[in-house]
Amino acid sequence: MFATHRRVILDTALADPAPAASTDSEAPRLEVTGLAVMRGEFVVFAGLSFTTQAGEVIALTGPNGSGKTTLLRALAGLARPAAGAVHWHHPGARPDTEGAFMHFLGHRDQIKPALTARAHLVFAASIAGDRAPPDPAALLQAVGIGRLADIPTSVMSAGQRRRLGLARLMAAPRPVWLLDEPTAALDTRGRALVADLLERHRRAGGLAICATHEDLGIGGVRRVELPERAP
């Protein structure tokens, strides 16, 4: 049995988070060594090791139940590893602001139905430490829901809410994206939008790690495959 302990290690060489990497010393990097995660008394995965660097898009693949979402949560510091370590290297990785250099977009919308899309973006930017998003209307237009800026999100479809989630990635830029099924509920144009956002993020020196069952629509994606968990 694994001795439970949490090791999400943050490199603290520099203090201020940056929206995108510009030099090798500032570029986000990740080292995962010997990682094991349990769910109750069951081992989800064990002995997982891999590294990433800025300018990469990583696809976490594997069958249902293999632990893709759990792994993303462990990388974000939201799930406790049973063994091993997650080591982030980035100027914004400070113990007092853990996660300030990353966005985590889960498979749930994390949207309050009474708020408008515009209000969601303003709020997302404010809690991320940015005074205001660049232009909420422009961001919503960019993800194809500009006409829905000022209506309650309760009337949006699942795909439209997913597009709003993608707009939040741009409302407060961060160099690391952890995305759980980013193309879920999206139509062909929506999937093309995800591919474009990932390509732009990669070219800007960002790092994206995506749990997915689908092709992300861009070349050069590196796969980290989780094996099927034994019954």
NORVEN-V873569 format. One line per field, one symbol per residue. phi: phi as a letter, one per 20 degrees, with the letter a starting at -180 (. if undefined). burial: 1 if it has 9 or more other ideal C-beta (glycine too) atoms within 8 Angstrom, else 0. Layout:
phi=???
burial=???
This chain:
phi=.fefbdcdedfdfceefcfbfccgfeffcccdclfccdcmddefbbmecaccbgnddddecqfgnfoffffgfffenecefeanbdcedageedgecgnfdcdddffeflcefeeefffffffgfffenefafgagffffffencgfdgddgffefffffffffgffffefbgcfdddcdlfegmeegfffffgfffffffffeneccccebddfencemeeeceefffff
burial=010000010110000011011000011111110111110000111101000111111111110001111111111100001111111111111100010111111000001000111101111111010100100110111111110110101001001111111111111101111111111001000111111011101100111111110001010011010100100
